[in-house]
């Protein structure tokens, strides 16, 4: 069972990386220059922290620490939802794009929840 448990978080990591590379970076290129060091930077940093949390959850061996990093990943996912909402309010991104990003972040949330359940049940 140990092998299967270590593969699942890497799915989270990979999907978070894909979100950053395919969705977030191209999106941020369209943000106004004034947002370069504020909202767009915060979105990038949150993506990086989400990926870092996925890596840590995957590489640590104690269930308690894995769950802490999964909580961190979940918090970053929620922060990204808020930040994309702010970007929408400011009209930097469209309603359609926000919906697309929400769908992808919800998928990450389901993965995080599944991993949390897995680690809690296998203590």
C-alpha positions in Angstrom: 0.0 0.0 0.0 2.9 2.3 0.6 3.7 2.6 -3.1 0.1 3.6 -4.1 0.0 6.2 -1.4 3.1 8.0 -2.7 1.9 8.0 -6.3 -1.4 9.8 -5.6 0.1 13.1 -4.3 2.2 13.3 -7.4 -1.0 13.6 -9.4 -1.8 16.6 -7.3 1.6 18.1 -7.9 1.4 17.4 -11.7 -2.0 19.0 -12.0 -0.9 22.0 -10.0 2.1 22.4 -12.3 -0.1 22.1 -15.4 -2.5 24.7 -14.0 0.5 27.1 -13.5 2.1 26.5 -16.9 -1.0 26.2 -19.2 -3.5 28.5 -17.4 -1.9 30.9 -15.0 1.2 32.1 -16.8 -0.6 32.9 -20.1 -3.4 34.6 -18.1 -1.0 36.8 -16.1 0.6 38.1 -19.3 -2.7 40.0 -20.0 -2.8 41.7 -16.5 -2.0 45.4 -16.5 1.7 46.4 -15.8 0.5 48.0 -12.6 -0.5 44.5 -11.2 2.9 42.9 -12.1 4.2 43.1 -8.5 0.9 42.8 -6.7 -2.1 40.6 -7.7 -0.2 38.7 -10.5 2.8 38.1 -8.2 0.4 36.9 -5.4 -1.3 34.5 -7.8 2.1 33.1 -8.9 3.4 32.7 -5.3 0.2 31.0 -4.3 0.6 28.5 -7.2 4.2 27.9 -6.1 3.1 27.3 -2.5 0.5 24.9 -3.7 3.0 22.9 -5.7 5.5 23.0 -2.8 2.7 21.7 -0.4 2.0 18.8 -2.9 5.7 17.9 -3.1 6.0 18.0 0.7 2.9 15.8 1.2 4.3 13.4 -1.3 7.8 13.1 0.1 7.2 13.1 3.8 6.6 9.8 5.6 4.6 10.7 8.7 0.9 10.9 8.2 0.6 13.9 10.5 3.0 15.9 8.4 1.5 14.8 5.2 -2.0 15.9 6.4 -0.5 19.3 7.5 0.9 19.9 4.0 -2.4 18.7 2.4 -4.2 21.3 4.6 -1.7 23.9 3.3 -2.4 22.9 -0.3 -6.1 23.2 0.3 -5.7 26.7 1.8 -3.6 27.8 -1.2 -6.3 26.4 -3.6 -8.9 28.5 -1.7 -6.7 31.6 -1.8 -6.4 31.1 -5.6 -10.1 31.0 -5.9 -10.3 34.3 -4.1 -7.5 35.9 -6.1 -9.1 34.9 -9.4 -12.3 36.4 -8.1 -10.5 39.7 -7.5 -9.0 39.6 -11.0 -12.5 39.0 -12.4 -13.9 42.0 -10.4 -11.1 44.2 -11.7 -12.0 42.9 -15.3 -8.5 41.4 -15.8 -10.1 38.0 -16.7 -13.5 37.0 -18.1 -16.3 35.3 -16.2 -15.7 32.3 -18.6 -12.0 32.1 -17.6 -12.9 32.3 -13.9 -15.3 29.4 -14.3 -12.7 27.4 -16.1 -10.1 28.1 -13.4 -12.7 27.3 -10.7 -13.4 23.9 -12.3 -9.7 23.1 -12.3 -9.2 24.2 -8.7 -12.2 22.2 -7.7 -10.6 19.1 -9.2 -7.5 19.8 -7.2 -9.7 20.2 -4.1 -11.2 16.7 -4.8 -7.7 15.2 -5.1 -6.6 16.9 -1.9 -9.8 15.6 -0.1 -9.2 12.1 -1.4 -5.7 12.1 -0.2 -6.6 13.4 3.2 -9.3 10.7 3.6 -6.7 8.1 2.4 -4.1 9.2 5.0 -6.6 9.5 7.8 -8.1 6.0 7.2 -4.6 4.5 7.0 -3.1 5.8 10.2 
